[in-house]
C-alpha cells in the first residue's frame, strides 16, 4: 500500500485524537527512518525522546529477541530472573534506594500520586482525604483523567470532567511561588526539570536547587518527572544533575527501553515507595522479563557508547548554530542538551507549516504549543548529521 492508501485507511477506522504529519514510516535505523515509498528522513523528534539510543539499536534488539525466546511474562504473581537484576542496575546507576516498574509514563505518574499521598497520611499524619500535591502551570504529565485534571491546558480537560481533587498549580520557574503555596497538607511538589510539551521551557538557573531546599525544609517530597528529560536527553543522565541535586522520587520511561518496548519506573528513596503493601498497587505487565531485559540493555548502551556525553557536546553545538541563523521568523532558541525548542514569532503563521516544509526536505520534527518547533534527535547523532539538518533548517527559516 502507498502513503495515500494507508492514510485513507487510518482516517476511516482510527480515532481522531492525533494530527500527525502525513508521512507513513516503515523502517528505521539510528537517526534515520524510511517511508513506504522508500524516501529517507532524519528523525529529529525521536518519538518524544523514547528513541534516545537510536531506532532499532542492534544490541537492544538482540537482547529483546533472546528474552522473547525464553520467557515473556509471569505477572508479579511469580518472580522472574530479570527483575532483580533490573532493580540493581537502575539503582546503582541513579543512586536510588527502591524501584517500582510500570509500563507507560502516565502509569508512573499515577503511581507516584498514590505513593506520596499515602506517605503523607502515614508519615506526616495529614488528615485522611486532605493530601495536596503542588504542580506547575503548563505541565504535561500524561493523559489519564487524574493527570489532565491538574493540567492548565483547557483543551486537555474540556468534556472529560469531573476530575480528581487535591492539586494546586503554581507558575513554573518561580521558587517563591512554591514556598508560598505549601500548607500543612502538602505532600509533594511534582515538576518537570524542563517543560517539554509546553515548548521546551528551561527554568532559571538555580531553580531546581531552590525547590530542593524548600521541599527539604518543609518535609515535602520533591518529585521530578524525567520521563522526557531523563536518560541522557539533556546531556546528563538525569536533568537534576545540572544543579547537583537529587529528588526524593524520579519518574523515568520512554528511553528506558530504547523505544523498543513500553517500560517506565518510579525511582525513590525507601521512605516514599516503602508505604506500599502487597495488594495496594500493581500491573500485570509491570516488571515483566522482556521489559526488564530490554531496559537493562538500553541503559547499558546509553552509558557504554557515550550517548550522554554526545548529547551534551552536540546539543551545545546544535543550539549555537541555530542561534546564528538570522531569521525574521524566530523569536528564541532555547534548550539543554539535545532537547531544543525554536520559538517562532506569533505572526510567523505557526510552527506546523515549517515542520511540513522540513518534512519535504527530509527532516522530521513536530510543532509543540503551536509556535515552537522541537528538535530532539536520537543521541547517536553526529556533527555531520547536525550540519546536514542545519542546512535544511536554514532554507526553511530564511525566506
BAROFI-528464 format. One record per residue (C-alpha): residue number from 1; x, y, z. Coordinates in pm, 1 decimal, m for minus. Each point is the difference from the previous one (the first is absolute). Layout:
N
{rec NUM,{X,Y,Z}}
...
***
This chain:
399
{rec 1,{0.0,0.0,0.0}}
{rec 2,{117.4,354.5,m70.6}}
{rec 3,{m9.4,304.3,228.8}}
{rec 4,{m336.0,126.7,m125.4}}
{rec 5,{m170.5,m338.3,42.0}}
{rec 6,{137.7,m52.4,351.0}}
{rec 7,{m105.6,347.3,114.2}}
{rec 8,{m350.9,m52.1,m141.5}}
{rec 9,{m27.2,m330.7,188.0}}
{rec 10,{120.4,157.1,322.2}}
{rec 11,{m244.5,288.1,m33.9}}
{rec 12,{m287.0,m240.6,m65.5}}
{rec 13,{49.5,m230.8,298.7}}
{rec 14,{213.2,190.6,251.9}}
{rec 15,{m100.5,240.8,276.4}}
{rec 16,{93.4,358.5,m85.5}}
{rec 17,{194.9,79.7,316.9}}
{rec 18,{324.3,73.1,m188.2}}
{rec 19,{92.9,228.1,m287.9}}
{rec 20,{323.9,m150.2,m132.4}}
{rec 21,{201.6,122.3,m293.1}}
{rec 22,{m95.8,m186.4,m315.6}}
{rec 23,{300.8,m229.0,m17.1}}
{rec 24,{m43.3,m377.2,37.0}}
{rec 25,{314.4,m153.7,145.8}}
{rec 26,{98.3,m358.8,m63.1}}
{rec 27,{348.9,m53.5,144.6}}
{rec 28,{271.1,174.7,198.3}}
{rec 29,{367.7,m22.0,87.8}}
{rec 30,{187.8,237.3,226.2}}
{rec 31,{m118.1,354.1,m70.5}}
{rec 32,{m154.1,m91.7,m336.5}}
{rec 33,{m345.8,m124.9,m98.0}}
{rec 34,{m150.7,m98.4,m335.3}}
{rec 35,{m356.5,30.7,m124.1}}
{rec 36,{m196.4,m258.9,m198.5}}
{rec 37,{120.0,153.9,m327.6}}
{rec 38,{362.4,m32.3,108.4}}
{rec 39,{61.5,369.0,71.3}}
{rec 40,{257.9,60.6,273.2}}
{rec 41,{m41.4,245.9,289.3}}
{rec 42,{201.7,115.5,298.3}}
{rec 43,{m206.6,m51.2,315.7}}
{rec 44,{33.6,314.6,211.2}}
{rec 45,{m275.5,m92.7,243.8}}
{rec 46,{117.5,m346.6,114.0}}
{rec 47,{m356.0,m99.6,98.6}}
{rec 48,{m7.2,278.3,260.4}}
{rec 49,{336.9,m123.1,137.3}}
{rec 50,{m94.9,m369.0,11.5}}
{rec 51,{266.5,m80.4,m259.7}}
{rec 52,{301.7,163.0,166.0}}
{rec 53,{212.3,m303.5,m92.4}}
{rec 54,{m105.8,19.2,m366.1}}
{rec 55,{m250.8,m205.4,m193.5}}
{rec 56,{40.6,m376.4,27.2}}
{rec 57,{327.4,5.1,190.7}}
{rec 58,{149.4,m342.2,m86.4}}
{rec 59,{107.4,m87.7,354.9}}
{rec 60,{m340.8,82.3,146.4}}
{rec 61,{m178.0,m191.3,m276.6}}
{rec 62,{229.6,m298.8,52.1}}
{rec 63,{m66.2,m5.5,373.8}}
{rec 64,{m373.3,33.2,m57.6}}
{rec 65,{m6.1,m292.5,m244.6}}
{rec 66,{197.8,m216.1,240.8}}
{rec 67,{m245.7,68.8,279.6}}
{rec 68,{m304.9,m51.9,m224.0}}
{rec 69,{126.4,m349.9,m73.9}}
{rec 70,{29.6,m80.9,371.5}}
{rec 71,{m282.3,163.3,197.5}}
{rec 72,{m227.7,295.8,m69.6}}
{rec 73,{m217.2,51.2,305.5}}
{rec 74,{m70.6,m157.8,336.1}}
{rec 75,{m207.7,280.2,156.3}}
{rec 76,{115.0,104.8,345.0}}
{rec 77,{m176.0,m303.7,147.1}}
{rec 78,{335.2,m174.1,m50.2}}
{rec 79,{360.1,118.8,m5.0}}
{rec 80,{216.5,12.2,m312.3}}
{rec 81,{375.6,m3.2,m47.8}}
{rec 82,{22.9,345.1,m162.6}}
{rec 83,{m185.2,223.5,244.8}}
{rec 84,{251.9,0.2,284.3}}
{rec 85,{285.0,61.8,m245.7}}
{rec 86,{m189.0,296.9,m142.4}}
{rec 87,{m51.4,134.0,352.1}}
{rec 88,{371.2,m29.7,72.4}}
{rec 89,{110.7,162.1,m327.1}}
{rec 90,{m236.1,297.9,18.4}}
{rec 91,{64.1,63.8,369.8}}
{rec 92,{377.2,m10.4,m44.0}}
{rec 93,{m20.4,235.8,m297.2}}
{rec 94,{m237.1,256.0,153.2}}
{rec 95,{84.6,m35.6,373.0}}
{rec 96,{m359.6,m97.0,72.1}}
{rec 97,{m98.6,m214.6,298.4}}
{rec 98,{m314.0,m161.3,m135.8}}
{rec 99,{m172.2,m51.7,m337.1}}
{rec 100,{m354.1,m68.8,m113.2}}
{rec 101,{m24.1,m98.9,m369.4}}
{rec 102,{m301.3,88.4,m213.8}}
{rec 103,{m67.5,20.3,m374.1}}
{rec 104,{m85.5,352.5,m113.1}}
{rec 105,{104.8,340.5,123.6}}
{rec 106,{m354.0,84.4,104.6}}
{rec 107,{m12.9,m316.6,210.9}}
{rec 108,{317.1,109.3,176.4}}
{rec 109,{m159.3,337.5,76.3}}
{rec 110,{m317.1,m163.8,131.6}}
{rec 111,{216.8,m228.2,213.3}}
{rec 112,{188.5,285.6,161.5}}
{rec 113,{m321.7,187.2,74.8}}
{rec 114,{m121.6,m299.9,198.7}}
{rec 115,{336.8,m44.5,171.0}}
{rec 116,{50.8,358.3,117.4}}
{rec 117,{m358.4,26.0,119.6}}
{rec 118,{35.2,m311.5,214.8}}
{rec 119,{341.4,119.6,117.9}}
{rec 120,{m163.0,324.7,111.8}}
{rec 121,{m269.2,m181.7,194.1}}
{rec 122,{229.0,m254.7,165.4}}
{rec 123,{311.1,210.9,55.2}}
{rec 124,{m116.3,362.8,24.6}}
{rec 125,{m330.4,m88.7,167.9}}
{rec 126,{m204.9,208.0,m241.6}}
{rec 127,{m374.3,m40.3,48.9}}
{rec 128,{m147.1,m268.4,m228.4}}
{rec 129,{m121.5,143.1,m331.0}}
{rec 130,{183.9,332.9,42.2}}
{rec 131,{332.6,m73.0,m172.8}}
{rec 132,{100.6,262.3,m253.3}}
{rec 133,{253.4,m14.5,m283.0}}
{rec 134,{145.6,316.2,m153.2}}
{rec 135,{58.6,m1.5,m376.1}}
{rec 136,{103.4,262.5,m254.0}}
{rec 137,{m201.6,191.8,m254.0}}
{rec 138,{46.1,m124.4,m358.7}}
{rec 139,{103.5,m340.4,131.4}}
{rec 140,{m28.2,m317.6,m201.7}}
{rec 141,{5.4,m327.5,191.2}}
{rec 142,{m228.1,m222.0,m208.3}}
{rec 143,{m358.1,m52.1,m113.8}}
{rec 144,{m186.7,m187.0,274.8}}
{rec 145,{m301.0,165.0,163.7}}
{rec 146,{185.6,84.3,319.1}}
{rec 147,{296.1,147.5,m188.5}}
{rec 148,{m198.2,215.4,m243.4}}
{rec 149,{m203.5,123.1,296.5}}
{rec 150,{301.8,193.4,129.2}}
{rec 151,{107.8,120.5,m344.9}}
{rec 152,{m41.1,370.4,m75.9}}
{rec 153,{m55.5,m75.1,m369.5}}
{rec 154,{m377.1,29.7,m42.9}}
{rec 155,{m6.2,m209.9,m318.9}}
{rec 156,{125.4,m299.8,198.0}}
{rec 157,{m290.8,28.0,244.5}}
{rec 158,{m301.4,116.4,m198.2}}
{rec 159,{m279.2,m258.0,10.8}}
{rec 160,{182.0,m247.6,226.1}}
{rec 161,{m91.9,109.2,354.8}}
{rec 162,{m54.2,m43.4,288.7}}
{rec 163,{360.5,m21.0,108.7}}
{rec 164,{200.3,m119.6,298.3}}
{rec 165,{42.2,271.0,268.2}}
{rec 166,{313.0,68.0,203.1}}
{rec 167,{224.6,195.5,m237.6}}
{rec 168,{120.4,360.9,m3.9}}
{rec 169,{174.7,161.7,m300.5}}
{rec 170,{267.8,268.7,29.8}}
{rec 171,{218.8,178.4,m259.9}}
{rec 172,{294.2,m204.6,m130.7}}
{rec 173,{345.8,131.0,82.9}}
{rec 174,{m116.7,203.1,301.4}}
{rec 175,{142.5,m145.7,321.6}}
{rec 176,{m167.6,259.5,218.0}}
{rec 177,{m339.1,m103.3,m138.3}}
{rec 178,{71.5,m353.2,120.8}}
{rec 179,{94.8,120.6,346.4}}
{rec 180,{m318.4,206.3,24.2}}
{rec 181,{m220.7,m287.3,m121.9}}
{rec 182,{110.8,m257.6,257.4}}
{rec 183,{m244.1,m75.4,281.1}}
{rec 184,{m18.2,m256.1,278.8}}
{rec 185,{m177.0,m231.8,m248.6}}
{rec 186,{265.7,17.4,m272.3}}
{rec 187,{153.4,m341.5,m66.6}}
{rec 188,{194.0,57.0,m322.4}}
{rec 189,{115.7,236.0,m271.5}}
{rec 190,{m23.9,m168.7,m342.5}}
{rec 191,{198.3,178.9,m270.5}}
{rec 192,{182.3,m49.5,m329.7}}
{rec 193,{362.6,126.2,15.0}}
{rec 194,{m63.7,138.9,m349.2}}
{rec 195,{m352.6,31.3,m133.2}}
{rec 196,{10.0,m186.0,m332.0}}
{rec 197,{m357.3,6.1,m128.5}}
{rec 198,{m42.3,360.6,113.7}}
{rec 199,{260.3,99.9,m258.3}}
{rec 200,{337.4,m101.1,148.5}}
{rec 201,{m19.0,247.1,288.1}}
{rec 202,{325.9,8.2,197.6}}
{rec 203,{m30.8,138.1,356.3}}
{rec 204,{236.8,266.7,134.2}}
{rec 205,{337.7,m119.2,119.7}}
{rec 206,{m19.1,m101.9,364.3}}
{rec 207,{m372.0,m78.1,m8.3}}
{rec 208,{35.6,m375.1,48.5}}
{rec 209,{239.9,47.4,290.5}}
{rec 210,{m235.1,254.0,157.1}}
{rec 211,{m302.3,m232.1,m17.2}}
{rec 212,{214.0,m280.9,141.1}}
{rec 213,{82.9,215.7,301.1}}
{rec 214,{m361.7,111.1,44.0}}
{rec 215,{m131.3,m356.0,m10.8}}
{rec 216,{262.5,m119.0,247.5}}
{rec 217,{m77.4,286.4,238.4}}
{rec 218,{m374.5,m72.0,m10.1}}
{rec 219,{15.5,m382.9,m5.7}}
{rec 220,{m160.9,m9.5,m344.1}}
{rec 221,{91.0,m275.5,m248.3}}
{rec 222,{170.4,141.7,m308.5}}
{rec 223,{m107.8,m198.4,m307.3}}
{rec 224,{175.5,55.4,m332.4}}
{rec 225,{m177.7,m121.4,m311.8}}
{rec 226,{303.1,m91.4,m212.6}}
{rec 227,{m194.1,m217.2,m243.1}}
{rec 228,{102.4,230.3,m284.4}}
{rec 229,{304.5,180.3,143.1}}
{rec 230,{165.4,m305.3,153.7}}
{rec 231,{237.1,m266.2,m128.8}}
{rec 232,{243.5,225.9,m179.6}}
{rec 233,{m231.5,233.8,m186.7}}
{rec 234,{133.4,320.6,160.4}}
{rec 235,{365.3,m103.8,7.1}}
{rec 236,{m17.1,m157.1,346.3}}
{rec 237,{m142.6,m336.6,102.3}}
{rec 238,{m273.1,193.9,184.1}}
{rec 239,{m69.4,370.7,m46.0}}
{rec 240,{17.3,54.2,378.0}}
{rec 241,{376.0,m56.4,m24.7}}
{rec 242,{47.2,337.6,m169.5}}
{rec 243,{m47.9,157.9,343.7}}
{rec 244,{157.9,m279.8,200.9}}
{rec 245,{m312.6,m104.0,188.8}}
{rec 246,{m208.9,m311.6,53.1}}
{rec 247,{m377.5,m19.0,15.1}}
{rec 248,{m186.7,m222.7,243.1}}
{rec 249,{m178.4,m172.1,m288.1}}
{rec 250,{90.0,m8.9,m368.6}}
{rec 251,{m220.4,m122.1,m283.1}}
{rec 252,{159.2,m148.7,m310.8}}
{rec 253,{m136.3,m171.0,m310.0}}
{rec 254,{21.6,48.1,m377.3}}
{rec 255,{374.1,m60.7,m63.2}}
{rec 256,{11.2,m254.2,283.5}}
{rec 257,{m61.0,m259.4,m271.6}}
{rec 258,{169.7,177.2,m289.4}}
{rec 259,{m343.6,28.4,m159.6}}
{rec 260,{m32.8,m376.6,m36.5}}
{rec 261,{m256.7,m77.4,270.0}}
{rec 262,{m224.0,189.9,246.0}}
{rec 263,{199.5,30.2,324.5}}
{rec 264,{m14.9,261.2,275.4}}
{rec 265,{112.7,15.1,358.5}}
{rec 266,{m39.4,192.2,321.9}}
{rec 267,{339.1,50.1,165.6}}
{rec 268,{m15.4,98.5,362.8}}
{rec 269,{145.0,4.1,344.1}}
{rec 270,{m123.7,m286.7,214.3}}
{rec 271,{m217.3,228.6,210.3}}
{rec 272,{m244.6,95.9,m276.1}}
{rec 273,{m29.8,m325.0,m196.7}}
{rec 274,{20.5,m197.0,321.2}}
{rec 275,{m361.5,93.9,80.3}}
{rec 276,{m139.5,m251.5,m249.7}}
{rec 277,{m113.7,m332.0,141.6}}
{rec 278,{m90.3,m315.4,m199.9}}
{rec 279,{m325.5,50.6,m186.3}}
{rec 280,{7.4,381.2,9.0}}
{rec 281,{147.9,61.0,m345.6}}
{rec 282,{107.5,m200.6,m300.6}}
{rec 283,{1.2,m68.5,m371.0}}
{rec 284,{m29.9,m326.9,m191.4}}
{rec 285,{277.3,97.2,m240.6}}
{rec 286,{203.8,220.1,234.1}}
{rec 287,{343.8,m152.2,61.2}}
{rec 288,{m44.5,m282.9,m249.9}}
{rec 289,{313.6,m184.4,m119.0}}
{rec 290,{5.3,156.7,m346.8}}
{rec 291,{m37.5,350.3,140.4}}
{rec 292,{276.1,m54.4,252.4}}
{rec 293,{244.1,m159.8,m244.5}}
{rec 294,{m59.2,274.2,m256.9}}
{rec 295,{31.8,279.3,257.3}}
{rec 296,{326.9,m140.2,135.1}}
{rec 297,{151.1,m8.2,m348.2}}
{rec 298,{m139.6,342.7,m90.6}}
{rec 299,{168.6,150.7,306.6}}
{rec 300,{323.3,m183.2,m73.7}}
{rec 301,{37.2,126.8,m356.0}}
{rec 302,{m98.0,351.2,106.5}}
{rec 303,{296.5,8.8,237.3}}
{rec 304,{251.6,m224.8,m177.1}}
{rec 305,{m32.0,174.0,m336.2}}
{rec 306,{39.3,353.2,136.3}}
{rec 307,{m343.2,118.5,m106.9}}
{rec 308,{m45.6,227.9,301.0}}
{rec 309,{327.8,179.8,m66.2}}
{rec 310,{m89.5,23.1,m368.0}}
{rec 311,{m330.5,166.5,88.1}}
{rec 312,{181.1,261.0,207.3}}
{rec 313,{265.7,78.9,m258.9}}
{rec 314,{m214.9,m4.0,m312.2}}
{rec 315,{m294.6,160.6,175.4}}
{rec 316,{216.7,305.3,68.9}}
{rec 317,{115.0,m0.5,m361.6}}
{rec 318,{m351.9,m37.4,m142.0}}
{rec 319,{m136.6,283.1,214.5}}
{rec 320,{291.6,229.0,m81.3}}
{rec 321,{m47.8,m48.9,m373.2}}
{rec 322,{m377.7,43.6,21.9}}
{rec 323,{48.7,330.1,184.2}}
{rec 324,{229.1,117.2,m280.8}}
{rec 325,{m280.6,m32.2,m255.8}}
{rec 326,{m125.9,351.1,m70.3}}
{rec 327,{m368.0,m62.3,m62.5}}
{rec 328,{m288.1,250.1,9.5}}
{rec 329,{m221.3,m281.7,132.7}}
{rec 330,{199.2,m103.7,306.8}}
{rec 331,{m68.5,146.6,343.9}}
{rec 332,{227.3,m220.4,211.6}}
{rec 333,{209.7,m317.9,0.0}}
{rec 334,{19.2,m180.1,333.0}}
{rec 335,{64.5,m341.3,149.8}}
{rec 336,{253.4,m222.0,166.4}}
{rec 337,{193.5,m282.6,m159.1}}
{rec 338,{m193.0,m141.4,m294.3}}
{rec 339,{m336.8,129.1,120.3}}
{rec 340,{m34.6,322.6,m196.2}}
{rec 341,{m291.5,229.0,m73.6}}
{rec 342,{m8.0,267.7,m269.5}}
{rec 343,{m279.2,239.9,87.4}}
{rec 344,{m141.8,191.3,m295.4}}
{rec 345,{m150.9,345.3,9.5}}
{rec 346,{m378.2,m11.8,20.1}}
{rec 347,{m37.4,168.7,m340.1}}
{rec 348,{204.2,m278.6,m166.7}}
{rec 349,{m315.3,m205.3,m60.8}}
{rec 350,{64.0,m277.3,251.3}}
{rec 351,{265.3,m269.9,14.7}}
{rec 352,{m185.6,m275.3,m186.1}}
{rec 353,{53.1,139.2,m353.7}}
{rec 354,{373.1,16.0,72.5}}
{rec 355,{m3.1,m363.2,116.9}}
{rec 356,{m186.3,m102.8,m314.8}}
{rec 357,{256.5,176.5,m218.0}}
{rec 358,{287.3,m160.2,189.8}}
{rec 359,{m163.8,m339.2,m54.5}}
{rec 360,{8.9,58.4,m374.8}}
{rec 361,{372.5,68.1,33.8}}
{rec 362,{57.2,m328.8,185.5}}
{rec 363,{m1.7,119.1,361.1}}
{rec 364,{m272.6,m104.3,245.6}}
{rec 365,{m88.9,215.0,301.9}}
{rec 366,{m323.8,108.4,162.7}}
{rec 367,{m160.5,317.5,122.6}}
{rec 368,{m86.4,38.8,365.6}}
{rec 369,{m228.1,263.5,149.1}}
{rec 370,{m65.8,138.1,m348.7}}
{rec 371,{298.5,233.5,m29.9}}
{rec 372,{297.1,m221.4,98.4}}
{rec 373,{196.4,m242.3,m217.2}}
{rec 374,{155.9,m270.1,216.3}}
{rec 375,{327.4,m159.1,m106.5}}
{rec 376,{85.0,m314.0,200.2}}
{rec 377,{188.5,m253.0,m214.7}}
{rec 378,{133.5,m333.9,126.2}}
{rec 379,{314.4,44.3,208.4}}
{rec 380,{207.4,m195.1,m252.7}}
{rec 381,{m6.0,295.5,m239.7}}
{rec 382,{333.8,129.9,m130.1}}
{rec 383,{128.9,350.0,m75.3}}
{rec 384,{m20.1,m82.6,m370.5}}
{rec 385,{m365.5,m96.9,42.7}}
{rec 386,{m74.1,325.8,182.8}}
{rec 387,{167.5,201.4,m274.8}}
{rec 388,{m220.6,m180.8,m252.2}}
{rec 389,{m307.2,92.2,205.1}}
{rec 390,{111.2,360.8,47.3}}
{rec 391,{31.4,46.8,m374.7}}
{rec 392,{m367.2,m89.8,m43.1}}
{rec 393,{m113.7,194.9,304.9}}
{rec 394,{168.2,312.9,m138.2}}
{rec 395,{m178.9,m44.6,m331.7}}
{rec 396,{m333.8,m7.5,180.1}}
{rec 397,{59.4,275.0,256.7}}
{rec 398,{159.7,250.8,m238.1}}
{rec 399,{m251.8,119.0,m265.0}}
***
